[in-house]
Amino acid sequence: MQHFILAFITIGIVWTAWKNFKQLGRLKAADLDLTVEQRQQQQMRYTMRIVACLLALAALPFLFTIIGKSL
């Protein structure tokens, strides 16, 4: 059961990272009316979301191991 929960959480995190990665790639074409500074802020926002998703993916196995051993 624990593996199914981990799989669903992992799928959600990967989907979120992929969605942000696609938005990051389309930023220049989609938002032509933004200034350079605003575009850089949006790029940094998307990049930090992707990094947060990757960190969450790295931490999930350890968290589930700790939770599994305590139950």
HTML snippet that shows the backbone in 3Dmol.js (N, CA, C, O; Angstrom):
<script src="https://3Dmol.org/build/3Dmol-min.js"></script>
<div id="view" style="width:600px;height:400px;position:relative"></div>
<script>
const pdb = `
ATOM      1  N   MET A   1       0.814  -1.190   0.000  1.00  0.00           N
ATOM      2  CA  MET A   1       0.000   0.000   0.000  1.00  0.00           C
ATOM      3  C   MET A   1       0.866   1.266   0.000  1.00  0.00           C
ATOM      4  O   MET A   1       0.548   2.263  -0.648  1.00  0.00           O
ATOM      5  N   GLN A   2       1.955   1.187   0.740  1.00  0.00           N
ATOM      6  CA  GLN A   2       2.849   2.335   0.842  1.00  0.00           C
ATOM      7  C   GLN A   2       3.467   2.669  -0.524  1.00  0.00           C
ATOM      8  O   GLN A   2       3.708   3.836  -0.832  1.00  0.00           O
ATOM      9  N   HIS A   3       3.719   1.648  -1.326  1.00  0.00           N
ATOM     10  CA  HIS A   3       4.312   1.873  -2.648  1.00  0.00           C
ATOM     11  C   HIS A   3       3.337   2.578  -3.576  1.00  0.00           C
ATOM     12  O   HIS A   3       3.750   3.400  -4.394  1.00  0.00           O
ATOM     13  N   PHE A   4       2.054   2.271  -3.464  1.00  0.00           N
ATOM     14  CA  PHE A   4       1.060   2.945  -4.294  1.00  0.00           C
ATOM     15  C   PHE A   4       0.951   4.422  -3.924  1.00  0.00           C
ATOM     16  O   PHE A   4       0.852   5.279  -4.803  1.00  0.00           O
ATOM     17  N   ILE A   5       0.969   4.716  -2.647  1.00  0.00           N
ATOM     18  CA  ILE A   5       0.912   6.107  -2.207  1.00  0.00           C
ATOM     19  C   ILE A   5       2.138   6.860  -2.697  1.00  0.00           C
ATOM     20  O   ILE A   5       2.024   7.978  -3.200  1.00  0.00           O
ATOM     21  N   LEU A   6       3.303   6.256  -2.553  1.00  0.00           N
ATOM     22  CA  LEU A   6       4.533   6.874  -3.033  1.00  0.00           C
ATOM     23  C   LEU A   6       4.487   7.087  -4.544  1.00  0.00           C
ATOM     24  O   LEU A   6       4.946   8.118  -5.036  1.00  0.00           O
ATOM     25  N   ALA A   7       3.943   6.133  -5.276  1.00  0.00           N
ATOM     26  CA  ALA A   7       3.844   6.265  -6.735  1.00  0.00           C
ATOM     27  C   ALA A   7       2.926   7.417  -7.127  1.00  0.00           C
ATOM     28  O   ALA A   7       3.259   8.189  -8.026  1.00  0.00           O
ATOM     29  N   PHE A   8       1.781   7.544  -6.470  1.00  0.00           N
ATOM     30  CA  PHE A   8       0.854   8.623  -6.810  1.00  0.00           C
ATOM     31  C   PHE A   8       1.429   9.988  -6.465  1.00  0.00           C
ATOM     32  O   PHE A   8       1.250  10.942  -7.222  1.00  0.00           O
ATOM     33  N   ILE A   9       2.113  10.095  -5.341  1.00  0.00           N
ATOM     34  CA  ILE A   9       2.742  11.364  -4.980  1.00  0.00           C
ATOM     35  C   ILE A   9       3.857  11.694  -5.971  1.00  0.00           C
ATOM     36  O   ILE A   9       4.012  12.847  -6.375  1.00  0.00           O
ATOM     37  N   THR A  10       4.631  10.685  -6.359  1.00  0.00           N
ATOM     38  CA  THR A  10       5.713  10.891  -7.321  1.00  0.00           C
ATOM     39  C   THR A  10       5.159  11.344  -8.670  1.00  0.00           C
ATOM     40  O   THR A  10       5.715  12.247  -9.295  1.00  0.00           O
ATOM     41  N   ILE A  11       4.079  10.730  -9.117  1.00  0.00           N
ATOM     42  CA  ILE A  11       3.461  11.125 -10.392  1.00  0.00           C
ATOM     43  C   ILE A  11       3.001  12.574 -10.331  1.00  0.00           C
ATOM     44  O   ILE A  11       3.175  13.325 -11.291  1.00  0.00           O
ATOM     45  N   GLY A  12       2.415  12.967  -9.208  1.00  0.00           N
ATOM     46  CA  GLY A  12       1.969  14.354  -9.051  1.00  0.00           C
ATOM     47  C   GLY A  12       3.112  15.347  -9.081  1.00  0.00           C
ATOM     48  O   GLY A  12       3.003  16.411  -9.691  1.00  0.00           O
ATOM     49  N   ILE A  13       4.199  15.006  -8.430  1.00  0.00           N
ATOM     50  CA  ILE A  13       5.350  15.907  -8.403  1.00  0.00           C
ATOM     51  C   ILE A  13       6.000  16.004  -9.778  1.00  0.00           C
ATOM     52  O   ILE A  13       6.382  17.094 -10.207  1.00  0.00           O
ATOM     53  N   VAL A  14       6.129  14.880 -10.472  1.00  0.00           N
ATOM     54  CA  VAL A  14       6.719  14.897 -11.818  1.00  0.00           C
ATOM     55  C   VAL A  14       5.829  15.677 -12.778  1.00  0.00           C
ATOM     56  O   VAL A  14       6.332  16.421 -13.620  1.00  0.00           O
ATOM     57  N   TRP A  15       4.523  15.515 -12.662  1.00  0.00           N
ATOM     58  CA  TRP A  15       3.594  16.255 -13.528  1.00  0.00           C
ATOM     59  C   TRP A  15       3.727  17.753 -13.280  1.00  0.00           C
ATOM     60  O   TRP A  15       3.732  18.537 -14.229  1.00  0.00           O
ATOM     61  N   THR A  16       3.835  18.161 -12.018  1.00  0.00           N
ATOM     62  CA  THR A  16       3.993  19.576 -11.680  1.00  0.00           C
ATOM     63  C   THR A  16       5.302  20.127 -12.242  1.00  0.00           C
ATOM     64  O   THR A  16       5.329  21.224 -12.798  1.00  0.00           O
ATOM     65  N   ALA A  17       6.376  19.370 -12.097  1.00  0.00           N
ATOM     66  CA  ALA A  17       7.670  19.813 -12.633  1.00  0.00           C
ATOM     67  C   ALA A  17       7.611  19.932 -14.153  1.00  0.00           C
ATOM     68  O   ALA A  17       8.138  20.890 -14.718  1.00  0.00           O
ATOM     69  N   TRP A  18       6.979  18.972 -14.816  1.00  0.00           N
ATOM     70  CA  TRP A  18       6.882  19.006 -16.275  1.00  0.00           C
ATOM     71  C   TRP A  18       6.057  20.195 -16.742  1.00  0.00           C
ATOM     72  O   TRP A  18       6.399  20.842 -17.732  1.00  0.00           O
ATOM     73  N   LYS A  19       4.966  20.484 -16.028  1.00  0.00           N
ATOM     74  CA  LYS A  19       4.118  21.621 -16.382  1.00  0.00           C
ATOM     75  C   LYS A  19       4.904  22.924 -16.260  1.00  0.00           C
ATOM     76  O   LYS A  19       4.804  23.789 -17.131  1.00  0.00           O
ATOM     77  N   ASN A  20       5.682  23.072 -15.193  1.00  0.00           N
ATOM     78  CA  ASN A  20       6.495  24.273 -15.020  1.00  0.00           C
ATOM     79  C   ASN A  20       7.614  24.347 -16.051  1.00  0.00           C
ATOM     80  O   ASN A  20       7.965  25.434 -16.510  1.00  0.00           O
ATOM     81  N   PHE A  21       8.175  23.198 -16.416  1.00  0.00           N
ATOM     82  CA  PHE A  21       9.220  23.174 -17.436  1.00  0.00           C
ATOM     83  C   PHE A  21       8.670  23.626 -18.791  1.00  0.00           C
ATOM     84  O   PHE A  21       9.335  24.364 -19.518  1.00  0.00           O
ATOM     85  N   LYS A  22       7.467  23.186 -19.125  1.00  0.00           N
ATOM     86  CA  LYS A  22       6.842  23.612 -20.376  1.00  0.00           C
ATOM     87  C   LYS A  22       6.538  25.107 -20.356  1.00  0.00           C
ATOM     88  O   LYS A  22       6.741  25.791 -21.359  1.00  0.00           O
ATOM     89  N   GLN A  23       6.055  25.619 -19.228  1.00  0.00           N
ATOM     90  CA  GLN A  23       5.774  27.047 -19.126  1.00  0.00           C
ATOM     91  C   GLN A  23       7.047  27.868 -19.234  1.00  0.00           C
ATOM     92  O   GLN A  23       7.045  28.955 -19.812  1.00  0.00           O
ATOM     93  N   LEU A  24       8.131  27.348 -18.679  1.00  0.00           N
ATOM     94  CA  LEU A  24       9.417  28.034 -18.766  1.00  0.00           C
ATOM     95  C   LEU A  24       9.878  28.116 -20.220  1.00  0.00           C
ATOM     96  O   LEU A  24      10.411  29.141 -20.644  1.00  0.00           O
ATOM     97  N   GLY A  25       9.679  27.052 -20.976  1.00  0.00           N
ATOM     98  CA  GLY A  25      10.075  27.044 -22.380  1.00  0.00           C
ATOM     99  C   GLY A  25       9.227  27.943 -23.254  1.00  0.00           C
ATOM    100  O   GLY A  25       9.707  28.470 -24.258  1.00  0.00           O
ATOM    101  N   ARG A  26       7.979  28.121 -22.885  1.00  0.00           N
ATOM    102  CA  ARG A  26       7.061  28.946 -23.691  1.00  0.00           C
ATOM    103  C   ARG A  26       6.995  30.390 -23.222  1.00  0.00           C
ATOM    104  O   ARG A  26       6.230  31.176 -23.781  1.00  0.00           O
ATOM    105  N   LEU A  27       7.756  30.753 -22.236  1.00  0.00           N
ATOM    106  CA  LEU A  27       7.648  32.075 -21.626  1.00  0.00           C
ATOM    107  C   LEU A  27       7.938  33.188 -22.616  1.00  0.00           C
ATOM    108  O   LEU A  27       7.210  34.180 -22.657  1.00  0.00           O
ATOM    109  N   LYS A  28       8.973  33.046 -23.404  1.00  0.00           N
ATOM    110  CA  LYS A  28       9.353  34.106 -24.321  1.00  0.00           C
ATOM    111  C   LYS A  28       8.306  34.315 -25.412  1.00  0.00           C
ATOM    112  O   LYS A  28       8.019  35.453 -25.784  1.00  0.00           O
ATOM    113  N   ALA A  29       7.742  33.243 -25.919  1.00  0.00           N
ATOM    114  CA  ALA A  29       6.754  33.351 -26.985  1.00  0.00           C
ATOM    115  C   ALA A  29       5.382  33.775 -26.464  1.00  0.00           C
ATOM    116  O   ALA A  29       4.636  34.458 -27.166  1.00  0.00           O
ATOM    117  N   ALA A  30       5.051  33.376 -25.246  1.00  0.00           N
ATOM    118  CA  ALA A  30       3.712  33.633 -24.719  1.00  0.00           C
ATOM    119  C   ALA A  30       3.553  35.037 -24.157  1.00  0.00           C
ATOM    120  O   ALA A  30       2.471  35.617 -24.252  1.00  0.00           O
ATOM    121  N   ASP A  31       4.592  35.585 -23.582  1.00  0.00           N
ATOM    122  CA  ASP A  31       4.489  36.873 -22.896  1.00  0.00           C
ATOM    123  C   ASP A  31       5.387  37.910 -23.547  1.00  0.00           C
ATOM    124  O   ASP A  31       6.425  38.281 -22.998  1.00  0.00           O
ATOM    125  N   LEU A  32       4.982  38.372 -24.717  1.00  0.00           N
ATOM    126  CA  LEU A  32       5.786  39.349 -25.440  1.00  0.00           C
ATOM    127  C   LEU A  32       5.703  40.731 -24.818  1.00  0.00           C
ATOM    128  O   LEU A  32       6.594  41.554 -25.030  1.00  0.00           O
ATOM    129  N   ASP A  33       4.645  41.008 -24.047  1.00  0.00           N
ATOM    130  CA  ASP A  33       4.467  42.334 -23.480  1.00  0.00           C
ATOM    131  C   ASP A  33       5.222  42.538 -22.166  1.00  0.00           C
ATOM    132  O   ASP A  33       5.178  43.637 -21.613  1.00  0.00           O
ATOM    133  N   LEU A  34       5.902  41.534 -21.657  1.00  0.00           N
ATOM    134  CA  LEU A  34       6.663  41.656 -20.415  1.00  0.00           C
ATOM    135  C   LEU A  34       8.001  42.337 -20.669  1.00  0.00           C
ATOM    136  O   LEU A  34       8.594  42.209 -21.740  1.00  0.00           O
ATOM    137  N   THR A  35       8.455  43.060 -19.661  1.00  0.00           N
ATOM    138  CA  THR A  35       9.787  43.647 -19.759  1.00  0.00           C
ATOM    139  C   THR A  35      10.819  42.544 -19.491  1.00  0.00           C
ATOM    140  O   THR A  35      10.476  41.435 -19.083  1.00  0.00           O
ATOM    141  N   VAL A  36      12.062  42.875 -19.727  1.00  0.00           N
ATOM    142  CA  VAL A  36      13.138  41.904 -19.519  1.00  0.00           C
ATOM    143  C   VAL A  36      13.201  41.497 -18.044  1.00  0.00           C
ATOM    144  O   VAL A  36      13.387  40.322 -17.730  1.00  0.00           O
ATOM    145  N   GLU A  37      13.047  42.460 -17.149  1.00  0.00           N
ATOM    146  CA  GLU A  37      13.111  42.172 -15.720  1.00  0.00           C
ATOM    147  C   GLU A  37      11.942  41.276 -15.282  1.00  0.00           C
ATOM    148  O   GLU A  37      12.131  40.342 -14.504  1.00  0.00           O
ATOM    149  N   GLN A  38      10.757  41.562 -15.778  1.00  0.00           N
ATOM    150  CA  GLN A  38       9.596  40.741 -15.435  1.00  0.00           C
ATOM    151  C   GLN A  38       9.746  39.324 -15.976  1.00  0.00           C
ATOM    152  O   GLN A  38       9.372  38.357 -15.314  1.00  0.00           O
ATOM    153  N   ARG A  39      10.293  39.208 -17.179  1.00  0.00           N
ATOM    154  CA  ARG A  39      10.509  37.892 -17.770  1.00  0.00           C
ATOM    155  C   ARG A  39      11.533  37.093 -16.962  1.00  0.00           C
ATOM    156  O   ARG A  39      11.368  35.890 -16.759  1.00  0.00           O
ATOM    157  N   GLN A  40      12.581  37.762 -16.506  1.00  0.00           N
ATOM    158  CA  GLN A  40      13.582  37.089 -15.677  1.00  0.00           C
ATOM    159  C   GLN A  40      12.988  36.644 -14.341  1.00  0.00           C
ATOM    160  O   GLN A  40      13.326  35.573 -13.837  1.00  0.00           O
ATOM    161  N   GLN A  41      12.110  37.458 -13.773  1.00  0.00           N
ATOM    162  CA  GLN A  41      11.455  37.075 -12.524  1.00  0.00           C
ATOM    163  C   GLN A  41      10.579  35.845 -12.731  1.00  0.00           C
ATOM    164  O   GLN A  41      10.559  34.943 -11.894  1.00  0.00           O
ATOM    165  N   GLN A  42       9.861  35.812 -13.839  1.00  0.00           N
ATOM    166  CA  GLN A  42       9.017  34.642 -14.123  1.00  0.00           C
ATOM    167  C   GLN A  42       9.869  33.411 -14.376  1.00  0.00           C
ATOM    168  O   GLN A  42       9.532  32.320 -13.917  1.00  0.00           O
ATOM    169  N   GLN A  43      10.977  33.574 -15.104  1.00  0.00           N
ATOM    170  CA  GLN A  43      11.879  32.454 -15.332  1.00  0.00           C
ATOM    171  C   GLN A  43      12.421  31.918 -14.012  1.00  0.00           C
ATOM    172  O   GLN A  43      12.512  30.704 -13.831  1.00  0.00           O
ATOM    173  N   MET A  44      12.778  32.799 -13.097  1.00  0.00           N
ATOM    174  CA  MET A  44      13.300  32.375 -11.804  1.00  0.00           C
ATOM    175  C   MET A  44      12.204  31.672 -10.998  1.00  0.00           C
ATOM    176  O   MET A  44      12.479  30.697 -10.300  1.00  0.00           O
ATOM    177  N   ARG A  45      10.974  32.159 -11.091  1.00  0.00           N
ATOM    178  CA  ARG A  45       9.871  31.524 -10.379  1.00  0.00           C
ATOM    179  C   ARG A  45       9.655  30.093 -10.874  1.00  0.00           C
ATOM    180  O   ARG A  45       9.517  29.170 -10.071  1.00  0.00           O
ATOM    181  N   TYR A  46       9.626  29.912 -12.198  1.00  0.00           N
ATOM    182  CA  TYR A  46       9.446  28.567 -12.753  1.00  0.00           C
ATOM    183  C   TYR A  46      10.625  27.667 -12.407  1.00  0.00           C
ATOM    184  O   TYR A  46      10.443  26.495 -12.077  1.00  0.00           O
ATOM    185  N   THR A  47      11.833  28.219 -12.485  1.00  0.00           N
ATOM    186  CA  THR A  47      13.029  27.433 -12.183  1.00  0.00           C
ATOM    187  C   THR A  47      13.034  26.975 -10.727  1.00  0.00           C
ATOM    188  O   THR A  47      13.390  25.832 -10.441  1.00  0.00           O
ATOM    189  N   MET A  48      12.650  27.843  -9.816  1.00  0.00           N
ATOM    190  CA  MET A  48      12.631  27.474  -8.400  1.00  0.00           C
ATOM    191  C   MET A  48      11.560  26.430  -8.119  1.00  0.00           C
ATOM    192  O   MET A  48      11.749  25.571  -7.259  1.00  0.00           O
ATOM    193  N   ARG A  49      10.440  26.489  -8.830  1.00  0.00           N
ATOM    194  CA  ARG A  49       9.418  25.449  -8.679  1.00  0.00           C
ATOM    195  C   ARG A  49       9.937  24.098  -9.149  1.00  0.00           C
ATOM    196  O   ARG A  49       9.674  23.073  -8.521  1.00  0.00           O
ATOM    197  N   ILE A  50      10.674  24.099 -10.252  1.00  0.00           N
ATOM    198  CA  ILE A  50      11.239  22.852 -10.767  1.00  0.00           C
ATOM    199  C   ILE A  50      12.268  22.297  -9.784  1.00  0.00           C
ATOM    200  O   ILE A  50      12.293  21.093  -9.529  1.00  0.00           O
ATOM    201  N   VAL A  51      13.116  23.168  -9.231  1.00  0.00           N
ATOM    202  CA  VAL A  51      14.110  22.729  -8.254  1.00  0.00           C
ATOM    203  C   VAL A  51      13.426  22.174  -7.004  1.00  0.00           C
ATOM    204  O   VAL A  51      13.872  21.170  -6.448  1.00  0.00           O
ATOM    205  N   ALA A  52      12.357  22.818  -6.563  1.00  0.00           N
ATOM    206  CA  ALA A  52      11.615  22.323  -5.397  1.00  0.00           C
ATOM    207  C   ALA A  52      11.021  20.941  -5.671  1.00  0.00           C
ATOM    208  O   ALA A  52      11.022  20.077  -4.794  1.00  0.00           O
ATOM    209  N   CYS A  53      10.519  20.735  -6.879  1.00  0.00           N
ATOM    210  CA  CYS A  53       9.986  19.417  -7.240  1.00  0.00           C
ATOM    211  C   CYS A  53      11.083  18.360  -7.228  1.00  0.00           C
ATOM    212  O   CYS A  53      10.868  17.247  -6.746  1.00  0.00           O
ATOM    213  N   LEU A  54      12.250  18.698  -7.752  1.00  0.00           N
ATOM    214  CA  LEU A  54      13.356  17.745  -7.757  1.00  0.00           C
ATOM    215  C   LEU A  54      13.830  17.421  -6.345  1.00  0.00           C
ATOM    216  O   LEU A  54      14.160  16.273  -6.046  1.00  0.00           O
ATOM    217  N   LEU A  55      13.863  18.418  -5.486  1.00  0.00           N
ATOM    218  CA  LEU A  55      14.239  18.165  -4.094  1.00  0.00           C
ATOM    219  C   LEU A  55      13.203  17.294  -3.388  1.00  0.00           C
ATOM    220  O   LEU A  55      13.551  16.425  -2.589  1.00  0.00           O
ATOM    221  N   ALA A  56      11.942  17.532  -3.689  1.00  0.00           N
ATOM    222  CA  ALA A  56      10.888  16.704  -3.099  1.00  0.00           C
ATOM    223  C   ALA A  56      11.012  15.259  -3.579  1.00  0.00           C
ATOM    224  O   ALA A  56      10.827  14.324  -2.799  1.00  0.00           O
ATOM    225  N   LEU A  57      11.325  15.080  -4.859  1.00  0.00           N
ATOM    226  CA  LEU A  57      11.513  13.724  -5.380  1.00  0.00           C
ATOM    227  C   LEU A  57      12.695  13.032  -4.713  1.00  0.00           C
ATOM    228  O   LEU A  57      12.654  11.826  -4.469  1.00  0.00           O
ATOM    229  N   ALA A  58      13.737  13.785  -4.421  1.00  0.00           N
ATOM    230  CA  ALA A  58      14.901  13.197  -3.767  1.00  0.00           C
ATOM    231  C   ALA A  58      14.607  12.839  -2.313  1.00  0.00           C
ATOM    232  O   ALA A  58      15.168  11.877  -1.789  1.00  0.00           O
ATOM    233  N   ALA A  59      13.736  13.602  -1.661  1.00  0.00           N
ATOM    234  CA  ALA A  59      13.459  13.378  -0.244  1.00  0.00           C
ATOM    235  C   ALA A  59      12.369  12.338   0.005  1.00  0.00           C
ATOM    236  O   ALA A  59      12.312  11.768   1.094  1.00  0.00           O
ATOM    237  N   LEU A  60      11.516  12.079  -0.961  1.00  0.00           N
ATOM    238  CA  LEU A  60      10.384  11.170  -0.755  1.00  0.00           C
ATOM    239  C   LEU A  60      10.772   9.767  -0.291  1.00  0.00           C
ATOM    240  O   LEU A  60      10.172   9.275   0.665  1.00  0.00           O
ATOM    241  N   PRO A  61      11.731   9.106  -0.909  1.00  0.00           N
ATOM    242  CA  PRO A  61      12.060   7.751  -0.438  1.00  0.00           C
ATOM    243  C   PRO A  61      12.521   7.719   1.019  1.00  0.00           C
ATOM    244  O   PRO A  61      12.183   6.797   1.761  1.00  0.00           O
ATOM    245  N   PHE A  62      13.290   8.724   1.423  1.00  0.00           N
ATOM    246  CA  PHE A  62      13.754   8.771   2.802  1.00  0.00           C
ATOM    247  C   PHE A  62      12.598   9.013   3.766  1.00  0.00           C
ATOM    248  O   PHE A  62      12.527   8.395   4.829  1.00  0.00           O
ATOM    249  N   LEU A  63      11.693   9.916   3.390  1.00  0.00           N
ATOM    250  CA  LEU A  63      10.542  10.178   4.250  1.00  0.00           C
ATOM    251  C   LEU A  63       9.658   8.947   4.398  1.00  0.00           C
ATOM    252  O   LEU A  63       9.210   8.630   5.500  1.00  0.00           O
ATOM    253  N   PHE A  64       9.408   8.262   3.303  1.00  0.00           N
ATOM    254  CA  PHE A  64       8.564   7.083   3.372  1.00  0.00           C
ATOM    255  C   PHE A  64       9.248   5.945   4.123  1.00  0.00           C
ATOM    256  O   PHE A  64       8.573   5.129   4.750  1.00  0.00           O
ATOM    257  N   THR A  65      10.563   5.879   4.069  1.00  0.00           N
ATOM    258  CA  THR A  65      11.287   4.868   4.846  1.00  0.00           C
ATOM    259  C   THR A  65      11.154   5.144   6.330  1.00  0.00           C
ATOM    260  O   THR A  65      10.910   4.231   7.119  1.00  0.00           O
ATOM    261  N   ILE A  66      11.313   6.398   6.708  1.00  0.00           N
ATOM    262  CA  ILE A  66      11.197   6.771   8.116  1.00  0.00           C
ATOM    263  C   ILE A  66       9.769   6.551   8.614  1.00  0.00           C
ATOM    264  O   ILE A  66       9.566   6.035   9.713  1.00  0.00           O
ATOM    265  N   ILE A  67       8.787   6.940   7.812  1.00  0.00           N
ATOM    266  CA  ILE A  67       7.388   6.751   8.207  1.00  0.00           C
ATOM    267  C   ILE A  67       7.051   5.258   8.286  1.00  0.00           C
ATOM    268  O   ILE A  67       6.356   4.821   9.203  1.00  0.00           O
ATOM    269  N   GLY A  68       7.544   4.489   7.330  1.00  0.00           N
ATOM    270  CA  GLY A  68       7.272   3.055   7.310  1.00  0.00           C
ATOM    271  C   GLY A  68       7.859   2.314   8.495  1.00  0.00           C
ATOM    272  O   GLY A  68       7.253   1.374   9.008  1.00  0.00           O
ATOM    273  N   LYS A  69       9.030   2.732   8.928  1.00  0.00           N
ATOM    274  CA  LYS A  69       9.659   2.065  10.074  1.00  0.00           C
ATOM    275  C   LYS A  69       8.985   2.434  11.391  1.00  0.00           C
ATOM    276  O   LYS A  69       8.988   1.649  12.340  1.00  0.00           O
ATOM    277  N   SER A  70       8.402   3.647  11.443  1.00  0.00           N
ATOM    278  CA  SER A  70       7.765   4.062  12.690  1.00  0.00           C
ATOM    279  C   SER A  70       6.383   3.448  12.846  1.00  0.00           C
ATOM    280  O   SER A  70       5.862   3.374  13.959  1.00  0.00           O
ATOM    281  N   LEU A  71       5.786   3.009  11.751  1.00  0.00           N
ATOM    282  CA  LEU A  71       4.447   2.395  11.840  1.00  0.00           C
ATOM    283  C   LEU A  71       4.587   0.951  12.070  1.00  0.00           C
ATOM    284  O   LEU A  71       3.585   0.243  12.177  1.00  0.00           O
TER     285      LEU A  71
END
`;
const viewer = $3Dmol.createViewer("view");
viewer.addModel(pdb, "pdb");
viewer.setStyle({}, {cartoon: {color: "spectrum"}});
viewer.zoomTo();
viewer.render();
</script>
